[in-house]
C-alpha cells in the first residue's frame, strides 16, 4: 500500500503510442468551464452603480497595493521599493479600451502577473469599469458636472 506502482510526471512509457505515461487529449478537447469563462469575457456588462461598487471593492483589494487608490501608480508596494506601474491617467491608458484592462488582469503584463485565478471574469469587467471611472473623475471639470458648481469651495 505504501509503495504503489505509478509513473512520475512526464516519465516515458509504452502505454500510449506517443511514448508518454499520460493519455493524450483528443483533438478539439475543451476544458470544463472554459466556454462559460470565454463567454463571460467576450461581452462587457452594462455599467451600473452596483458594477462600479463591485469594481471599486475588487480594485481596492487587488490593484491599489501597486496602482494606488487613485490610479496614479504610487501604491504601498511602490513605496517599499518595487517598480511603479504606469499611471491610469497617462494618455496611453486613457485612450486604451476597457478590454485592455480586462486582458491585463487576465494575462498579466510586464512585471504584473495574471490575476485570472483570483478575479472572476465578471469582476474583471467591474474593475475595468472602475478604472474608467477613476480616469474620468481625475480629468473632470465643472463643465462636465455643472450641478456641482455651487458645492465646490
N, CA, C and O atoms as a GROMACS GRO file, in nm:
protein
  612
    1UNK      N    1   0.080  -0.120   0.000
    1UNK     CA    2   0.000   0.000   0.000
    1UNK      C    3   0.085   0.127   0.000
    1UNK      O    4   0.048   0.227  -0.061
    2UNK      N    5   0.199   0.122   0.068
    2UNK     CA    6   0.280   0.243   0.078
    2UNK      C    7   0.358   0.271  -0.049
    2UNK      O    8   0.387   0.387  -0.079
    3UNK      N    9   0.392   0.169  -0.123
    3UNK     CA   10   0.468   0.187  -0.246
    3UNK      C   11   0.390   0.125  -0.361
    3UNK      O   12   0.402   0.006  -0.390
    4UNK      N   13   0.312   0.208  -0.425
    4UNK     CA   14   0.231   0.160  -0.537
    4UNK      C   15   0.304   0.189  -0.667
    4UNK      O   16   0.376   0.288  -0.678
    5UNK      N   17   0.285   0.103  -0.765
    5UNK     CA   18   0.345   0.126  -0.896
    5UNK      C   19   0.273   0.243  -0.962
    5UNK      O   20   0.150   0.247  -0.968
    6UNK      N   21   0.350   0.335  -1.009
    6UNK     CA   22   0.293   0.450  -1.079
    6UNK      C   23   0.401   0.512  -1.165
    6UNK      O   24   0.519   0.482  -1.148
    7UNK      N   25   0.360   0.596  -1.256
    7UNK     CA   26   0.454   0.670  -1.340
    7UNK      C   27   0.468   0.811  -1.284
    7UNK      O   28   0.370   0.870  -1.239
    8UNK      N   29   0.589   0.863  -1.287
    8UNK     CA   30   0.611   1.002  -1.250
    8UNK      C   31   0.567   1.092  -1.365
    8UNK      O   32   0.549   1.045  -1.478
    9UNK      N   33   0.548   1.221  -1.336
    9UNK     CA   34   0.509   1.316  -1.438
    9UNK      C   35   0.611   1.318  -1.551
    9UNK      O   36   0.732   1.325  -1.527
   10UNK      N   37   0.563   1.312  -1.673
   10UNK     CA   38   0.644   1.315  -1.795
   10UNK      C   39   0.739   1.196  -1.808
   10UNK      O   40   0.832   1.200  -1.890
   11UNK      N   41   0.718   1.092  -1.730
   11UNK     CA   42   0.803   0.973  -1.741
   11UNK      C   43   0.766   0.898  -1.869
   11UNK      O   44   0.648   0.880  -1.898
   12UNK      N   45   0.866   0.854  -1.946
   12UNK     CA   46   0.835   0.778  -2.067
   12UNK      C   47   0.776   0.641  -2.033
   12UNK      O   48   0.809   0.580  -1.931
   13UNK      N   49   0.689   0.593  -2.121
   13UNK     CA   50   0.629   0.461  -2.102
   13UNK      C   51   0.589   0.404  -2.237
   13UNK      O   52   0.600   0.470  -2.340
   14UNK      N   53   0.544   0.284  -2.234
   14UNK     CA   54   0.499   0.218  -2.359
   14UNK      C   55   0.346   0.205  -2.362
   14UNK      O   56   0.293   0.136  -2.449
   15UNK      N   57   0.277   0.269  -2.272
   15UNK     CA   58   0.131   0.258  -2.265
   15UNK      C   59   0.066   0.319  -2.389
   15UNK      O   60  -0.023   0.258  -2.449
   16UNK      N   61   0.109   0.438  -2.427
   16UNK     CA   62   0.049   0.509  -2.540
   16UNK      C   63   0.148   0.515  -2.656
   16UNK      O   64   0.269   0.506  -2.636
   17UNK      N   65   0.094   0.531  -2.775
   17UNK     CA   66   0.180   0.532  -2.895
   17UNK      C   67   0.282   0.645  -2.896
   17UNK      O   68   0.388   0.631  -2.956
   18UNK      N   69   0.251   0.758  -2.829
   18UNK     CA   70   0.345   0.871  -2.830
   18UNK      C   71   0.454   0.856  -2.725
   18UNK      O   72   0.541   0.943  -2.714
   19UNK      N   73   0.452   0.746  -2.647
   19UNK     CA   74   0.559   0.719  -2.552
   19UNK      C   75   0.546   0.790  -2.418
   19UNK      O   76   0.642   0.792  -2.341
   20UNK      N   77   0.430   0.846  -2.389
   20UNK     CA   78   0.412   0.915  -2.260
   20UNK      C   79   0.330   0.828  -2.165
   20UNK      O   80   0.266   0.732  -2.207
   21UNK      N   81   0.334   0.864  -2.038
   21UNK     CA   82   0.256   0.791  -1.938
   21UNK      C   83   0.114   0.846  -1.926
   21UNK      O   84   0.027   0.778  -1.872
   22UNK      N   85   0.090   0.965  -1.976
   22UNK     CA   86  -0.042   1.027  -1.969
   22UNK      C   87  -0.114   1.009  -2.102
   22UNK      O   88  -0.053   1.018  -2.209
   23UNK      N   89  -0.242   0.985  -2.094
   23UNK     CA   90  -0.319   0.967  -2.216
   23UNK      C   91  -0.330   1.100  -2.289
   23UNK      O   92  -0.366   1.201  -2.227
   24UNK      N   93  -0.300   1.104  -2.418
   24UNK     CA   94  -0.312   1.231  -2.492
   24UNK      C   95  -0.459   1.272  -2.502
   24UNK      O   96  -0.548   1.188  -2.514
   25UNK      N   97  -0.482   1.403  -2.499
   25UNK     CA   98  -0.617   1.456  -2.510
   25UNK      C   99  -0.666   1.443  -2.654
   25UNK      O  100  -0.588   1.465  -2.747
   26UNK      N  101  -0.792   1.410  -2.674
   26UNK     CA  102  -0.846   1.406  -2.810
   26UNK      C  103  -0.844   1.545  -2.873
   26UNK      O  104  -0.853   1.646  -2.802
   27UNK      N  105  -0.833   1.550  -3.003
   27UNK     CA  106  -0.832   1.678  -3.075
   27UNK      C  107  -0.962   1.753  -3.049
   27UNK      O  108  -1.069   1.693  -3.049
   28UNK      N  109  -0.954   1.883  -3.026
   28UNK     CA  110  -1.070   1.966  -3.004
   28UNK      C  111  -1.123   1.964  -2.861
   28UNK      O  112  -1.231   2.016  -2.836
   29UNK      N  113  -1.049   1.906  -2.768
   29UNK     CA  114  -1.093   1.900  -2.630
   29UNK      C  115  -1.093   2.038  -2.567
   29UNK      O  116  -0.997   2.114  -2.584
   30UNK      N  117  -1.199   2.071  -2.496
   30UNK     CA  118  -1.210   2.199  -2.426
   30UNK      C  119  -1.230   2.167  -2.278
   30UNK      O  120  -1.316   2.087  -2.242
   31UNK      N  121  -1.149   2.230  -2.194
   31UNK     CA  122  -1.161   2.206  -2.050
   31UNK      C  123  -1.297   2.251  -2.000
   31UNK      O  124  -1.354   2.348  -2.050
   32UNK      N  125  -1.350   2.180  -1.899
   32UNK     CA  126  -1.480   2.212  -1.843
   32UNK      C  127  -1.479   2.354  -1.787
   32UNK      O  128  -1.390   2.389  -1.709
   33UNK      N  129  -1.574   2.434  -1.825
   33UNK     CA  130  -1.585   2.571  -1.777
   33UNK      C  131  -1.520   2.674  -1.868
   33UNK      O  132  -1.545   2.793  -1.852
   34UNK      N  133  -1.435   2.632  -1.962
   34UNK     CA  134  -1.367   2.728  -2.049
   34UNK      C  135  -1.464   2.805  -2.138
   34UNK      O  136  -1.446   2.925  -2.158
   35UNK      N  137  -1.565   2.739  -2.190
   35UNK     CA  138  -1.659   2.807  -2.279
   35UNK      C  139  -1.739   2.913  -2.203
   35UNK      O  140  -1.761   3.022  -2.255
   36UNK      N  141  -1.780   2.882  -2.081
   36UNK     CA  142  -1.854   2.980  -1.999
   36UNK      C  143  -1.764   3.096  -1.962
   36UNK      O  144  -1.807   3.212  -1.964
   37UNK      N  145  -1.638   3.067  -1.929
   37UNK     CA  146  -1.544   3.175  -1.894
   37UNK      C  147  -1.520   3.264  -2.015
   37UNK      O  148  -1.520   3.387  -2.002
   38UNK      N  149  -1.498   3.204  -2.131
   38UNK     CA  150  -1.476   3.283  -2.252
   38UNK      C  151  -1.597   3.368  -2.287
   38UNK      O  152  -1.582   3.481  -2.332
   39UNK      N  153  -1.717   3.313  -2.265
   39UNK     CA  154  -1.839   3.391  -2.292
   39UNK      C  155  -1.850   3.509  -2.197
   39UNK      O  156  -1.893   3.617  -2.238
   40UNK      N  157  -1.812   3.490  -2.070
   40UNK     CA  158  -1.818   3.600  -1.972
   40UNK      C  159  -1.717   3.709  -2.006
   40UNK      O  160  -1.740   3.826  -1.975
   41UNK      N  161  -1.605   3.671  -2.067
   41UNK     CA  162  -1.504   3.770  -2.104
   41UNK      C  163  -1.534   3.838  -2.237
   41UNK      O  164  -1.479   3.944  -2.267
   42UNK      N  165  -1.620   3.777  -2.318
   42UNK     CA  166  -1.644   3.827  -2.454
   42UNK      C  167  -1.719   3.960  -2.454
   42UNK      O  168  -1.682   4.052  -2.526
   43UNK      N  169  -1.824   3.970  -2.375
   43UNK     CA  170  -1.909   4.089  -2.380
   43UNK      C  171  -1.907   4.161  -2.246
   43UNK      O  172  -1.932   4.100  -2.142
   44UNK      N  173  -1.877   4.290  -2.248
   44UNK     CA  174  -1.879   4.366  -2.122
   44UNK      C  175  -2.022   4.383  -2.072
   44UNK      O  176  -2.114   4.399  -2.152
   45UNK      N  177  -2.041   4.380  -1.940
   45UNK     CA  178  -2.175   4.403  -1.885
   45UNK      C  179  -2.209   4.552  -1.890
   45UNK      O  180  -2.122   4.636  -1.910
   46UNK      N  181  -2.335   4.582  -1.870
   46UNK     CA  182  -2.378   4.721  -1.861
   46UNK      C  183  -2.319   4.783  -1.734
   46UNK      O  184  -2.312   4.718  -1.630
   47UNK      N  185  -2.277   4.908  -1.745
   47UNK     CA  186  -2.220   4.978  -1.630
   47UNK      C  187  -2.335   5.029  -1.543
   47UNK      O  188  -2.417   5.110  -1.586
   48UNK      N  189  -2.338   4.981  -1.421
   48UNK     CA  190  -2.441   5.018  -1.324
   48UNK      C  191  -2.372   5.061  -1.195
   48UNK      O  192  -2.253   5.033  -1.177
   49UNK      N  193  -2.443   5.128  -1.105
   49UNK     CA  194  -2.382   5.160  -0.976
   49UNK      C  195  -2.334   5.035  -0.901
   49UNK      O  196  -2.231   5.038  -0.834
   50UNK      N  197  -2.408   4.925  -0.912
   50UNK     CA  198  -2.367   4.801  -0.845
   50UNK      C  199  -2.237   4.748  -0.904
   50UNK      O  200  -2.151   4.700  -0.830
   51UNK      N  201  -2.223   4.756  -1.036
   51UNK     CA  202  -2.099   4.709  -1.101
   51UNK      C  203  -1.981   4.796  -1.059
   51UNK      O  204  -1.873   4.745  -1.032
   52UNK      N  205  -2.001   4.928  -1.053
   52UNK     CA  206  -1.894   5.017  -1.010
   52UNK      C  207  -1.856   4.994  -0.864
   52UNK      O  208  -1.739   5.003  -0.828
   53UNK      N  209  -1.954   4.965  -0.781
   53UNK     CA  210  -1.927   4.936  -0.639
   53UNK      C  211  -1.843   4.808  -0.628
   53UNK      O  212  -1.746   4.803  -0.553
   54UNK      N  213  -1.880   4.705  -0.703
   54UNK     CA  214  -1.803   4.581  -0.705
   54UNK      C  215  -1.663   4.606  -0.758
   54UNK      O  216  -1.565   4.554  -0.705
   55UNK      N  217  -1.654   4.687  -0.864
   55UNK     CA  218  -1.523   4.720  -0.922
   55UNK      C  219  -1.434   4.794  -0.824
   55UNK      O  220  -1.315   4.767  -0.816
   56UNK      N  221  -1.492   4.886  -0.750
   56UNK     CA  222  -1.413   4.959  -0.651
   56UNK      C  223  -1.363   4.864  -0.541
   56UNK      O  224  -1.248   4.872  -0.498
   57UNK      N  225  -1.450   4.776  -0.497
   57UNK     CA  226  -1.412   4.680  -0.393
   57UNK      C  227  -1.298   4.590  -0.441
   57UNK      O  228  -1.199   4.571  -0.370
   58UNK      N  229  -1.311   4.535  -0.560
   58UNK     CA  230  -1.206   4.447  -0.615
   58UNK      C  231  -1.078   4.525  -0.643
   58UNK      O  232  -0.968   4.474  -0.620
   59UNK      N  233  -1.092   4.648  -0.692
   59UNK     CA  234  -0.975   4.733  -0.718
   59UNK      C  235  -0.900   4.761  -0.589
   59UNK      O  236  -0.777   4.749  -0.585
   60UNK      N  237  -0.973   4.798  -0.483
   60UNK     CA  238  -0.908   4.827  -0.355
   60UNK      C  239  -0.832   4.706  -0.302
   60UNK      O  240  -0.725   4.722  -0.243
   61UNK      N  241  -0.885   4.587  -0.322
   61UNK     CA  242  -0.822   4.466  -0.272
   61UNK      C  243  -0.701   4.427  -0.358
   61UNK      O  244  -0.592   4.405  -0.304
   62UNK      N  245  -0.719   4.419  -0.489
   62UNK     CA  246  -0.617   4.359  -0.574
   62UNK      C  247  -0.526   4.460  -0.646
   62UNK      O  248  -0.410   4.428  -0.674
   63UNK      N  249  -0.575   4.579  -0.676
   63UNK     CA  250  -0.499   4.672  -0.760
   63UNK      C  251  -0.431   4.784  -0.682
   63UNK      O  252  -0.320   4.825  -0.716
   64UNK      N  253  -0.498   4.834  -0.578
   64UNK     CA  254  -0.445   4.951  -0.507
   64UNK      C  255  -0.309   4.930  -0.443
   64UNK      O  256  -0.235   5.028  -0.430
   65UNK      N  257  -0.269   4.809  -0.401
   65UNK     CA  258  -0.135   4.797  -0.343
   65UNK      C  259  -0.025   4.845  -0.437
   65UNK      O  260   0.076   4.898  -0.391
   66UNK      N  261  -0.042   4.827  -0.566
   66UNK     CA  262   0.058   4.874  -0.662
   66UNK      C  263   0.016   5.005  -0.729
   66UNK      O  264   0.095   5.099  -0.738
   67UNK      N  265  -0.109   5.010  -0.776
   67UNK     CA  266  -0.155   5.124  -0.857
   67UNK      C  267  -0.201   5.243  -0.774
   67UNK      O  268  -0.222   5.352  -0.829
   68UNK      N  269  -0.218   5.226  -0.643
   68UNK     CA  270  -0.265   5.334  -0.558
   68UNK      C  271  -0.416   5.347  -0.567
   68UNK      O  272  -0.478   5.302  -0.664
   69UNK      N  273  -0.475   5.409  -0.466
   69UNK     CA  274  -0.620   5.421  -0.463
   69UNK      C  275  -0.675   5.513  -0.571
   69UNK      O  276  -0.790   5.499  -0.611
   70UNK      N  277  -0.594   5.607  -0.619
   70UNK     CA  278  -0.643   5.696  -0.724
   70UNK      C  279  -0.587   5.660  -0.861
   70UNK      O  280  -0.610   5.733  -0.957
   71UNK      N  281  -0.513   5.547  -0.873
   71UNK     CA  282  -0.466   5.500  -1.002
   71UNK      C  283  -0.343   5.571  -1.055
   71UNK      O  284  -0.313   5.560  -1.174
   72UNK      N  285  -0.271   5.644  -0.970
   72UNK     CA  286  -0.154   5.719  -1.017
   72UNK      C  287  -0.026   5.634  -1.023
   72UNK      O  288   0.077   5.681  -1.071
   73UNK      N  289  -0.032   5.508  -0.974
   73UNK     CA  290   0.085   5.421  -0.979
   73UNK      C  291   0.177   5.432  -0.860
   73UNK      O  292   0.291   5.388  -0.866
   74UNK      N  293   0.128   5.492  -0.751
   74UNK     CA  294   0.211   5.510  -0.632
   74UNK      C  295   0.147   5.441  -0.511
   74UNK      O  296   0.116   5.505  -0.411
   75UNK      N  297   0.129   5.309  -0.523
   75UNK     CA  298   0.071   5.233  -0.413
   75UNK      C  299   0.174   5.199  -0.307
   75UNK      O  300   0.291   5.236  -0.318
   76UNK      N  301   0.130   5.128  -0.205
   76UNK     CA  302   0.216   5.093  -0.092
   76UNK      C  303   0.334   5.007  -0.136
   76UNK      O  304   0.444   5.022  -0.082
   77UNK      N  305   0.314   4.918  -0.231
   77UNK     CA  306   0.422   4.831  -0.279
   77UNK      C  307   0.533   4.915  -0.342
   77UNK      O  308   0.651   4.884  -0.326
   78UNK      N  309   0.496   5.018  -0.413
   78UNK     CA  310   0.594   5.106  -0.476
   78UNK      C  311   0.674   5.179  -0.369
   78UNK      O  312   0.795   5.198  -0.384
   79UNK      N  313   0.607   5.220  -0.261
   79UNK     CA  314   0.678   5.286  -0.152
   79UNK      C  315   0.779   5.193  -0.085
   79UNK      O  316   0.871   5.239  -0.017
   80UNK      N  317   0.761   5.063  -0.103
   80UNK     CA  318   0.852   4.965  -0.044
   80UNK      C  319   0.964   4.925  -0.140
   80UNK      O  320   1.043   4.836  -0.109
   81UNK      N  321   0.973   4.991  -0.256
   81UNK     CA  322   1.086   4.969  -0.345
   81UNK      C  323   1.057   4.896  -0.475
   81UNK      O  324   1.148   4.880  -0.557
   82UNK      N  325   0.935   4.852  -0.496
   82UNK     CA  326   0.903   4.784  -0.622
   82UNK      C  327   0.888   4.888  -0.733
   82UNK      O  328   0.859   5.005  -0.705
   83UNK      N  329   0.908   4.848  -0.858
   83UNK     CA  330   0.895   4.945  -0.968
   83UNK      C  331   0.751   4.994  -0.981
   83UNK      O  332   0.657   4.915  -0.966
   84UNK      N  333   0.732   5.121  -1.008
   84UNK     CA  334   0.595   5.174  -1.018
   84UNK      C  335   0.527   5.129  -1.146
   84UNK      O  336   0.590   5.127  -1.252
   85UNK      N  337   0.401   5.093  -1.139
   85UNK     CA  338   0.325   5.063  -1.261
   85UNK      C  339   0.288   5.195  -1.329
   85UNK      O  340   0.299   5.301  -1.269
   86UNK      N  341   0.246   5.188  -1.454
   86UNK     CA  342   0.206   5.312  -1.521
   86UNK      C  343   0.080   5.371  -1.459
   86UNK      O  344  -0.005   5.298  -1.407
   87UNK      N  345   0.071   5.501  -1.464
   87UNK     CA  346  -0.048   5.570  -1.413
   87UNK      C  347  -0.164   5.546  -1.509
   87UNK      O  348  -0.147   5.550  -1.631
   88UNK      N  349  -0.282   5.521  -1.453
   88UNK     CA  350  -0.401   5.507  -1.537
   88UNK      C  351  -0.439   5.638  -1.602
   88UNK      O  352  -0.522   5.641  -1.692
   89UNK      N  353  -0.377   5.748  -1.558
   89UNK     CA  354  -0.412   5.879  -1.608
   89UNK      C  355  -0.320   5.923  -1.722
   89UNK      O  356  -0.331   6.036  -1.771
   90UNK      N  357  -0.230   5.835  -1.765
   90UNK     CA  358  -0.146   5.866  -1.880
   90UNK      C  359  -0.231   5.864  -2.006
   90UNK      O  360  -0.335   5.798  -2.011
   91UNK      N  361  -0.188   5.936  -2.106
   91UNK     CA  362  -0.264   5.943  -2.230
   91UNK      C  363  -0.283   5.807  -2.294
   91UNK      O  364  -0.389   5.779  -2.350
   92UNK      N  365  -0.181   5.722  -2.288
   92UNK     CA  366  -0.189   5.590  -2.350
   92UNK      C  367  -0.298   5.506  -2.285
   92UNK      O  368  -0.376   5.441  -2.355
   93UNK      N  369  -0.306   5.505  -2.152
   93UNK     CA  370  -0.406   5.422  -2.085
   93UNK      C  371  -0.544   5.486  -2.084
   93UNK      O  372  -0.644   5.416  -2.074
   94UNK      N  373  -0.551   5.617  -2.094
   94UNK     CA  374  -0.682   5.681  -2.107
   94UNK      C  375  -0.744   5.650  -2.243
   94UNK      O  376  -0.866   5.642  -2.256
   95UNK      N  377  -0.658   5.632  -2.345
   95UNK     CA  378  -0.708   5.600  -2.478
   95UNK      C  379  -0.732   5.451  -2.498
   95UNK      O  380  -0.798   5.412  -2.594
   96UNK      N  381  -0.681   5.368  -2.408
   96UNK     CA  382  -0.695   5.222  -2.420
   96UNK      C  383  -0.841   5.182  -2.398
   96UNK      O  384  -0.909   5.240  -2.313
   97UNK      N  385  -0.888   5.082  -2.473
   97UNK     CA  386  -1.025   5.034  -2.448
   97UNK      C  387  -1.033   4.959  -2.316
   97UNK      O  388  -0.931   4.913  -2.264
   98UNK      N  389  -1.151   4.946  -2.262
   98UNK     CA  390  -1.170   4.874  -2.135
   98UNK      C  391  -1.123   4.730  -2.146
   98UNK      O  392  -1.076   4.673  -2.048
   99UNK      N  393  -1.134   4.671  -2.263
   99UNK     CA  394  -1.088   4.533  -2.284
   99UNK      C  395  -0.939   4.519  -2.253
   99UNK      O  396  -0.895   4.413  -2.210
  100UNK      N  397  -0.862   4.625  -2.275
  100UNK     CA  398  -0.719   4.620  -2.244
  100UNK      C  399  -0.697   4.589  -2.096
  100UNK      O  400  -0.612   4.506  -2.062
  101UNK      N  401  -0.772   4.652  -2.008
  101UNK     CA  402  -0.757   4.630  -1.865
  101UNK      C  403  -0.800   4.488  -1.827
  101UNK      O  404  -0.738   4.424  -1.742
  102UNK      N  405  -0.906   4.439  -1.891
  102UNK     CA  406  -0.951   4.302  -1.866
  102UNK      C  407  -0.844   4.204  -1.912
  102UNK      O  408  -0.815   4.107  -1.842
  103UNK      N  409  -0.784   4.228  -2.028
  103UNK     CA  410  -0.678   4.141  -2.078
  103UNK      C  411  -0.556   4.142  -1.987
  103UNK      O  412  -0.495   4.037  -1.964
  104UNK      N  413  -0.519   4.258  -1.935
  104UNK     CA  414  -0.404   4.266  -1.844
  104UNK      C  415  -0.434   4.194  -1.713
  104UNK      O  416  -0.347   4.124  -1.660
  105UNK      N  417  -0.554   4.208  -1.660
  105UNK     CA  418  -0.591   4.134  -1.539
  105UNK      C  419  -0.586   3.984  -1.566
  105UNK      O  420  -0.542   3.906  -1.481
  106UNK      N  421  -0.632   3.943  -1.684
  106UNK     CA  422  -0.637   3.802  -1.719
  106UNK      C  423  -0.499   3.743  -1.744
  106UNK      O  424  -0.469   3.635  -1.694
  107UNK      N  425  -0.415   3.812  -1.821
  107UNK     CA  426  -0.289   3.754  -1.868
  107UNK      C  427  -0.165   3.813  -1.802
  107UNK      O  428  -0.056   3.757  -1.816
  108UNK      N  429  -0.180   3.924  -1.730
  108UNK     CA  430  -0.063   3.992  -1.677
  108UNK      C  431   0.002   4.078  -1.785
  108UNK      O  432  -0.034   4.069  -1.903
  109UNK      N  433   0.097   4.161  -1.744
  109UNK     CA  434   0.165   4.249  -1.839
  109UNK      C  435   0.290   4.302  -1.770
  109UNK      O  436   0.283   4.350  -1.658
  110UNK      N  437   0.404   4.293  -1.835
  110UNK     CA  438   0.529   4.339  -1.775
  110UNK      C  439   0.559   4.261  -1.648
  110UNK      O  440   0.563   4.138  -1.652
  111UNK      N  441   0.581   4.330  -1.537
  111UNK     CA  442   0.609   4.261  -1.411
  111UNK      C  443   0.481   4.221  -1.337
  111UNK      O  444   0.489   4.155  -1.234
  112UNK      N  445   0.365   4.262  -1.388
  112UNK     CA  446   0.238   4.224  -1.324
  112UNK      C  447   0.200   4.084  -1.369
  112UNK      O  448   0.194   4.056  -1.489
  113UNK      N  449   0.176   3.996  -1.273
  113UNK     CA  450   0.135   3.861  -1.307
  113UNK      C  451  -0.016   3.854  -1.326
  113UNK      O  452  -0.088   3.948  -1.292
  114UNK      N  453  -0.062   3.744  -1.381
  114UNK     CA  454  -0.204   3.724  -1.407
  114UNK      C  455  -0.283   3.716  -1.277
  114UNK      O  456  -0.240   3.654  -1.180
  115UNK      N  457  -0.398   3.780  -1.278
  115UNK     CA  458  -0.491   3.770  -1.166
  115UNK      C  459  -0.612   3.685  -1.204
  115UNK      O  460  -0.715   3.692  -1.136
  116UNK      N  461  -0.602   3.606  -1.310
  116UNK     CA  462  -0.715   3.526  -1.357
  116UNK      C  463  -0.763   3.427  -1.252
  116UNK      O  464  -0.882   3.398  -1.244
  117UNK      N  465  -0.671   3.374  -1.172
  117UNK     CA  466  -0.710   3.278  -1.069
  117UNK      C  467  -0.772   3.346  -0.947
  117UNK      O  468  -0.834   3.279  -0.865
  118UNK      N  469  -0.756   3.477  -0.935
  118UNK     CA  470  -0.805   3.549  -0.818
  118UNK      C  471  -0.929   3.632  -0.845
  118UNK      O  472  -1.011   3.654  -0.755
  119UNK      N  473  -0.944   3.677  -0.969
  119UNK     CA  474  -1.054   3.767  -1.003
  119UNK      C  475  -1.139   3.702  -1.112
  119UNK      O  476  -1.091   3.686  -1.225
  120UNK      N  477  -1.263   3.665  -1.082
  120UNK     CA  478  -1.351   3.604  -1.183
  120UNK      C  479  -1.377   3.700  -1.300
  120UNK      O  480  -1.363   3.822  -1.284
  121UNK      N  481  -1.416   3.646  -1.417
  121UNK     CA  482  -1.435   3.731  -1.536
  121UNK      C  483  -1.528   3.850  -1.515
  121UNK      O  484  -1.496   3.960  -1.558
  122UNK      N  485  -1.643   3.831  -1.449
  122UNK     CA  486  -1.736   3.944  -1.429
  122UNK      C  487  -1.671   4.052  -1.345
  122UNK      O  488  -1.692   4.171  -1.370
  123UNK      N  489  -1.593   4.013  -1.246
  123UNK     CA  490  -1.528   4.111  -1.160
  123UNK      C  491  -1.415   4.182  -1.234
  123UNK      O  492  -1.383   4.297  -1.201
  124UNK      N  493  -1.354   4.119  -1.333
  124UNK     CA  494  -1.252   4.187  -1.415
  124UNK      C  495  -1.316   4.302  -1.491
  124UNK      O  496  -1.258   4.410  -1.501
  125UNK      N  497  -1.436   4.278  -1.546
  125UNK     CA  498  -1.507   4.387  -1.614
  125UNK      C  499  -1.545   4.497  -1.515
  125UNK      O  500  -1.543   4.615  -1.549
  126UNK      N  501  -1.579   4.460  -1.394
  126UNK     CA  502  -1.614   4.559  -1.292
  126UNK      C  503  -1.492   4.645  -1.259
  126UNK      O  504  -1.505   4.767  -1.244
  127UNK      N  505  -1.376   4.584  -1.246
  127UNK     CA  506  -1.252   4.659  -1.219
  127UNK      C  507  -1.223   4.753  -1.336
  127UNK      O  508  -1.186   4.868  -1.315
  128UNK      N  509  -1.240   4.704  -1.459
  128UNK     CA  510  -1.215   4.789  -1.577
  128UNK      C  511  -1.310   4.909  -1.577
  128UNK      O  512  -1.270   5.020  -1.612
  129UNK      N  513  -1.435   4.887  -1.540
  129UNK     CA  514  -1.531   4.999  -1.533
  129UNK      C  515  -1.490   5.098  -1.426
  129UNK      O  516  -1.502   5.219  -1.445
  130UNK      N  517  -1.442   5.048  -1.312
  130UNK     CA  518  -1.399   5.138  -1.205
  130UNK      C  519  -1.273   5.216  -1.246
  130UNK      O  520  -1.260   5.334  -1.213
  131UNK      N  521  -1.182   5.151  -1.316
  131UNK     CA  522  -1.062   5.222  -1.366
  131UNK      C  523  -1.105   5.335  -1.458
  131UNK      O  524  -1.052   5.446  -1.451
  132UNK      N  525  -1.202   5.307  -1.545
  132UNK     CA  526  -1.251   5.412  -1.636
  132UNK      C  527  -1.314   5.526  -1.555
  132UNK      O  528  -1.298   5.642  -1.591
  133UNK      N  529  -1.386   5.494  -1.449
  133UNK     CA  530  -1.445   5.598  -1.364
  133UNK      C  531  -1.336   5.679  -1.295
  133UNK      O  532  -1.349   5.801  -1.282
  134UNK      N  533  -1.228   5.613  -1.250
  134UNK     CA  534  -1.115   5.687  -1.192
  134UNK      C  535  -1.056   5.784  -1.294
  134UNK      O  536  -1.028   5.899  -1.261
  135UNK      N  537  -1.039   5.736  -1.417
  135UNK     CA  538  -0.983   5.821  -1.521
  135UNK      C  539  -1.073   5.940  -1.548
  135UNK      O  540  -1.024   6.053  -1.562
  136UNK      N  541  -1.202   5.917  -1.557
  136UNK     CA  542  -1.295   6.026  -1.584
  136UNK      C  543  -1.298   6.126  -1.469
  136UNK      O  544  -1.301   6.247  -1.492
  137UNK      N  545  -1.296   6.077  -1.346
  137UNK     CA  546  -1.303   6.168  -1.232
  137UNK      C  547  -1.175   6.249  -1.216
  137UNK      O  548  -1.178   6.362  -1.168
  138UNK      N  549  -1.064   6.191  -1.254
  138UNK     CA  550  -0.935   6.260  -1.240
  138UNK      C  551  -0.923   6.377  -1.336
  138UNK      O  552  -0.852   6.474  -1.309
  139UNK      N  553  -0.992   6.369  -1.448
  139UNK     CA  554  -0.983   6.474  -1.550
  139UNK      C  555  -1.114   6.550  -1.568
  139UNK      O  556  -1.134   6.616  -1.670
  140UNK      N  557  -1.204   6.540  -1.471
  140UNK     CA  558  -1.333   6.608  -1.480
  140UNK      C  559  -1.317   6.758  -1.456
  140UNK      O  560  -1.229   6.801  -1.383
  141UNK      N  561  -1.403   6.834  -1.518
  141UNK     CA  562  -1.408   6.979  -1.498
  141UNK      C  563  -1.549   7.017  -1.454
  141UNK      O  564  -1.641   6.934  -1.459
  142UNK      N  565  -1.566   7.141  -1.413
  142UNK     CA  566  -1.701   7.187  -1.377
  142UNK      C  567  -1.794   7.184  -1.496
  142UNK      O  568  -1.915   7.170  -1.480
  143UNK      N  569  -1.740   7.198  -1.616
  143UNK     CA  570  -1.824   7.191  -1.736
  143UNK      C  571  -1.882   7.051  -1.754
  143UNK      O  572  -1.990   7.035  -1.810
  144UNK      N  573  -1.809   6.949  -1.706
  144UNK     CA  574  -1.858   6.811  -1.714
  144UNK      C  575  -1.968   6.783  -1.613
  144UNK      O  576  -2.051   6.695  -1.635
  145UNK      N  577  -1.969   6.857  -1.503
  145UNK     CA  578  -2.069   6.837  -1.398
  145UNK      C  579  -2.118   6.971  -1.347
  145UNK      O  580  -2.081   7.012  -1.237
  146UNK      N  581  -2.201   7.041  -1.425
  146UNK     CA  582  -2.244   7.175  -1.385
  146UNK      C  583  -2.326   7.176  -1.256
  146UNK      O  584  -2.332   7.279  -1.189
  147UNK      N  585  -2.388   7.063  -1.220
  147UNK     CA  586  -2.467   7.059  -1.096
  147UNK      C  587  -2.379   7.070  -0.972
  147UNK      O  588  -2.430   7.094  -0.863
  148UNK      N  589  -2.248   7.052  -0.987
  148UNK     CA  590  -2.156   7.060  -0.872
  148UNK      C  591  -2.100   7.200  -0.853
  148UNK      O  592  -2.025   7.224  -0.758
  149UNK      N  593  -2.134   7.294  -0.940
  149UNK     CA  594  -2.074   7.427  -0.935
  149UNK      C  595  -2.091   7.496  -0.801
  149UNK      O  596  -1.993   7.551  -0.751
  150UNK      N  597  -2.207   7.495  -0.742
  150UNK     CA  598  -2.230   7.565  -0.616
  150UNK      C  599  -2.179   7.490  -0.494
  150UNK      O  600  -2.176   7.547  -0.385
  151UNK      N  601  -2.139   7.365  -0.508
  151UNK     CA  602  -2.098   7.284  -0.393
  151UNK      C  603  -1.948   7.282  -0.372
  151UNK      O  604  -1.902   7.235  -0.268
  152UNK      N  605  -1.871   7.330  -0.466
  152UNK     CA  606  -1.726   7.323  -0.452
  152UNK      C  607  -1.675   7.451  -0.386
  152UNK      O  608  -1.720   7.560  -0.420
  153UNK      N  609  -1.580   7.438  -0.290
  153UNK     CA  610  -1.529   7.560  -0.226
  153UNK      C  611  -1.443   7.641  -0.319
  153UNK      O  612  -1.392   7.746  -0.280
   0.00000   0.00000   0.00000
